[in-house]
Amino acid sequence: MSPAVIAAAWLGLGLVASAVLRRRTARLVAVVPMVGAGLTLLAARSATTAVPLGGLSGISGLDRAGQGLLVAAGISMALVILLQPSIDVSIGRTIGVVGAAATIAMASSDPLITALALTAAIATMVLRWIGQSPGRATLAAGRVAGTGTAALVAASPFLPLTGFTTGDRPAVVAALLATGVAALLAIYPLGGWAAGIIGSLKPMEVAPWLVLLVPVVLLIAERVPGGVLGDGSPIFEHVLLVVGLGSAVWSGIWAARGPAPMRYGRVFMADVALCIAAVEGAVASPALTGALIIVVTHLCIAPILLRSEGAGLLWPRRVAWALLSGVPPSPTFWGRLLLLEALAAGNVGSTIAAVLAMALIFIASVMACSGRAAVIDGEGWRGRLPELAAWLLLAVGIAIGLAPQSLTRFVFGS
């Protein structure tokens, strides 16, 4: 099945859901990501790994890693919707556009198509954020994230760098790519724009960026270096290493001392910053495996922790935070251990910064586990369904901790 067909299904269903559904049927918006995930699962898998920002062959198809990521992200997005206390059906448009853009970006090996797909996703989300909560935070999100997509678009005419792997051109392209990736992952400036929207918007509004877009950008960024940038590879890697570690420590500090409603967002940003720093800035191979373990873990627990604290699920939330704490045998223990192993092969400064960030995440997780009691869910079987779904998700998270490499191999094929 062509990725274009999958993207069209995301977009078409999203538009139809936002136009047809009403308040009583709002949860049917979950059909959009579920159908997207199902179609992706049926898609033909290419035998080779694509390099989205390194070739000019257009939409070449989803490789095994891209397919697994999009399926897991689609299922996670559907569960985020189903576990929310209330849903605004108009968010179907945003979910449809972002899902379609993520599919095209993951399947394309043309740098311009990839950049334009990410631009469409960011533009759609930012316009919704500004419409929901006009203010400095949402305007800053649009400015910084928009700058990131503009940088990717600006770099695309120079790719691939055939015959120009030395000199000024690779350095300029590498700087543009690093700026784009850092802005889209909100590790520049130190997680500032994402922290703003997490504090000013409902969790459901942030979910398309957090669940659908960030994992895709992270995997695309991993495929950029190597022979693609030539002499520019060290610039790309060192910039993301320094900015990533700085953002991880900064987000960890605010996760530990900031307001409770923003805690999960800060921990998520710290983990993403650690992943991009290790994957791009370390030469050791365990970094990618560790990043994939952490990504799958967040996709499992995001539906629980993106639900407002006053909507119940007290004990599932506490177990979810335990899985994020990094205490063995939680999946994040193995993931962060692999990231630390990769960073330790570089220099002492990177190791110290990573250990500090991980310690702060642990402190924030312990504080969240000891939080106050939440409002009890409604009685009856319908009131118990969210709790049952939450425990099933946690069972998957625990399984990842017990067999991390087997689970990531099952999802990503490597």
N, C-alpha and C positions, 0 to 999 in steps of 0.2 A: 504494500500500500504506500502510495506517495506521501511524503511529509506535507505536501501542499494540501492534500485531501484532509489530513488530520488537522492542519491549521484551519482550514475552512470549516471543519466541524466545530472546533473550539469557538471560532468567531460567530458562525451562524447560530449555534445554540445559545451563546451568550447574549446575542442581540434579541433572539426570540424570547428567552427567559425574562429579560428585563422588560420586554414589551407586553408579554402575555400574563405572567404570574402576578398574583396579588398577595396581600398580606397573609392570608390564611394558607396559601400554598408556597410561601416564600422559600421554604427549605428545599423545594425542588430545584433550586439553583444548583444544588449539589450534583445534579445530573450532568451539568456542563463539564466539570473536571473528571467525573467518573467515565463519561463517554470518551473524553480525550485520552484518558489513561487506557481505556479498553482498546481503542483504535491503535494507540501507540504499541500496545502489547502485540497486536496482530500485524504490525508493520514488518516489512522485510528488513532483515539486518544485513548491513554491508560487512564484508569480510575484513576490511581494513579500518584502522582508526582515522577519522577525519581530522584535519587541522583547520578549524573554521576561519582562522585569520591568516592562512598561509597559501591558499591556492585560488584558482579562478575557474572552478568547474561548476559553480552554481549550487543548486540544492541537490546534493549527491546522495542523500539518504542518511538514515540514523544508524550509527554504529551501535554495538552492544552496550557500551557505557552510557551513551546518550539516551538510548531506549529505556534502559533501567532507571535512569535518573528521572526522566519525564513520567514514567509510570508511577514511581514512588511519590513524586511531587504532586501528580494529579490526584492520587488516592488521599494523600495528606490534606490537600486543599478541600476535597469533598468532606472529609471528616471535620475539618475546621468549621465548615458551614453547618454541618449537622449538629455539632456540639455547641453552637452559639445560642444564647437565650432568645435572640431576635435577629431577623435578617432584613436588610433593605434590598428589595429585589433589583434595584437599579445597579447594584454592584455586579450583576451578571454581565453587563457590558465590559466592565473592567477585567473581570476574570477571563472572559472570552478573548479579549484582545491580548492580554498578557500571556495566556496559554498558547495562543496562535503564534505570537512573536517568539516565545521560548522555543517552540517546535521548529520554526524556521531558522532561528539562530543556531540551534543545536545541530540541525541537519545541513546547514549551508557551509561550503568551503570557500565561498566568495566573501572577502572581507567587507565589501560594500553592502551586500545583502544582510550580513550579520549585523553590521552597525545600524542599518536602517530599521531592522526588526527590533533591536533593543531601543532605538529612539522612539518607535511607535509605542512600545510598552511603557517606557518612562513617561512619555507625553500624556498617555491616557491616565496613568495613575496620578500624576502630578495635578492634572486638571481636576480630577475627582477630589484629591486632597484639598486643593484650594477652594473648591466649591463647598466642601463639607466644613472646613475650618479656615477661613481666610485669616492670614496673619503672617508674622515674620517666619515662623517655623516652616509652614508649608511653602512660602515663597522661597526660603533658603533651600528647601529640598528641590524645588524646581530649578533653581539657579545652579546648584552644584551638580545634581544628577544630569541636568541638561548639558552642562559643560562637559561632563564625562562622555555622553553620547556624541557630542560635537567633536570631541577629540578623536573618538574612534572613526567617525566619518572622515575627518581630516587625514587620518593615517591610511585609510583604505586605498586611495589612488596609488600609493607607493608600494603596495603589497601585490605580489611577492617581490622581494628585493633581488631579483635575478640580475647578476652582474654588478650589484651595488651593495655588497656585503661589508665593505669597508668605507671609511670616510664619514662625512657629516650626515648623510641621509639615514643610515641605520640608527644613529644617535637620536635624530629628531623623531623618527618613527617610534623608537622604543619609548621615548619620553611621552609621546602622545598616547601610546597604548597603555603605559603605566598610569597616566592621568585618568584615562577612561575607566580602566578596571577599578582603580582606587575610589573613584567617585561613585560608580555604580554599586560597589560593595559597601559604601559608606565608611570606608576606613580613612577617607580624606573628607573634611579635616577632622581627624580623630573621632569619627563617628558622630560628628555634630549634627548633620542634617537629619539622619535617621533618628537620633535621640529626640530631636524636636518633634517629629511627627508621631513617634511612639507616645510622647507625653501629651499630645494635643488631639489625637484621633482615637477612635475605638479600635480595639485589636483586629476586628474584622477588616477594617480599612487598610491595615498594614500587611495583612496576610498575603495578598498577591505578590508583593515585593519580597517578603521574607520567605515564603514557601515556594513560589514558582520561579522567581527571577534570580535570586541570589545563588542557589545551587547551580543554575545554568551558567551564569557568569563565572563562577568559580571553576567549573570544569572547562569552559572555553579558555580561560586565562592559563590553565595548566598546559594547554596545547599550543600556546603561542611561541615559547622560546625554542631553543635548539637551532636548527639550520635556517629558521625563518628570518631571524633578525640579524644574523651575522655578528658583527662587532657591537651591535646594539643590545645583545642579550644581557651582558653584565649590567647595563644601565637599567633595563626593565626589571631584572631580578633584584638588584640592590635597592632600588627605590621602593619596591613592594615589600622587601624585607624590613627596611627601616620604618616605613609608614605603617606596615602591618603590626610590628611589635609595639610601636608607640601607641597605636589605636587599641591594641589588646590590653595594655596596661591601663590606659585611660578609661576604657569601658569597664574593666575590672574594678577600678577604684569607685566609679559611680554605681556599679552594680551592688557594691558592698555598703555604700553610704547614701545612696540616692533613695527616692521614694519607691515603695513596694510595687505599685502598678507598672513601673518602668523596668523592674528588675530583670524579667525574662528577656526583654529586648536588649538590654545592656549585655547580659551573658551571651546571647546569641551573637551580638556584634563582636564580643571578645573572642569567641570561638572562631568566627569567620576570619577575623584578623589574624589569629594564630595559624589558621589553615593556609591562607594566602601567603603569609610570611614564610612558612616552612616549605610549601610546595614550590614557590618561586625562588626563595633565597637559599635553599639547601640543596646540595647535590645528592644527598642520600635518598635512596628509593623509598624508604618507609613513609615518607611524608605524604604521598598521595593516598596510600592505604589508610593512614590515620585520618586524613581529611575526609575520605569517603565514609569511614565509620562514624565520624562526628556528624556529617551531613545526614546520614540515615537516622541517627539517634534524634536529631532535631526534627526531622520529618515525622518521626513517631510521636514525639511528645508535644510538638507545637499545637496540635488540636486541643490538648488539655490546658496548656499554660497560656494560650491565647484566649481562653474563656475567662471572663471577668471573675475576680475573686468572690464577688457577692453572689455568684450563680451556682454555688455548691461545688461538689467534687473535692472536698477537703482532703481526704486520704489519697485519692489518685494524684492530686497535685503534689502532695508531700513525697510520694514515691517517685513521681516524675523529677522532682528536684533532686532526689537521691541519685537518680540515674545521671543527672547533670553534674553532680558534685565531683566526680573523678575518683571516688572511693572504689577500690576493687570489690567485686568484679563488674562494676558498672561499665557500659560500653565506652563512655567518655574517658575512663581510665586508660583503656587500651589505645584509643584514638590519640589522646594527648601524649601518652608515652611514646608513640611512634613519631609524633610531631617533635617532641623533645629530643628523641634520638637523632632525628634528621638535623635539627638546629644545633645540637651539641657537636656535630661533625664540622661546624663552621668556626665560630669563635666564642669566647667566654661571654662576651657582652650579650649575644643573642640568647645564650642559655639562661643567663640571669634574668633577662627581661621576660622570657617565656615562663620560667619558674614563678616569677612574681605574679604574672597574669593568671596563671593556673591557681596559685594560692588565693588570690582575690576572688576568683570564680568559686572556689571551694567555700570561702567565707560567706559569699552571697547566697550560695545554695543552702548552707546550714541555717542562715537567717531566715530564708524562705520556708524551710521545713518547720521552723518553730513559730510560724505566723499564727495569727488568731484564727478562730473558727469561722467558717463561711456559712452563708444561709443554706438551710437544708433544702434539697430538691423536693419537688412535689411528690405526693404519695401515688401509689399505683404503678402498674407496669410501665406506663409511658414516662413517668417521672424517673424510673430506674434505668431506662434505656441509655441515657448519656453516661451514667456510671458504669454500666456494663461495657459500653464501647470504650470508655477510658481504660478500664482494666484489661481489655483485650489488647489495646495499644501498648500498655505497659508490659504485658506478657511478651510482645514482640521486642520491646526494648531490652527486657531481661535476657531474651534469647540472643540478642546481638552481643550482650556482654559476655555470655557463656561461650559463644562461637563467633567472634567478630569477623574473622577472615572468611569463614564459610558463608556468613550472611551477606557480606559485601561482594563476594564472588557470585552469589546467587542473584543479587540485584544488578551488579555492574559487569559481571562476566570476567572480572580480573581482581 
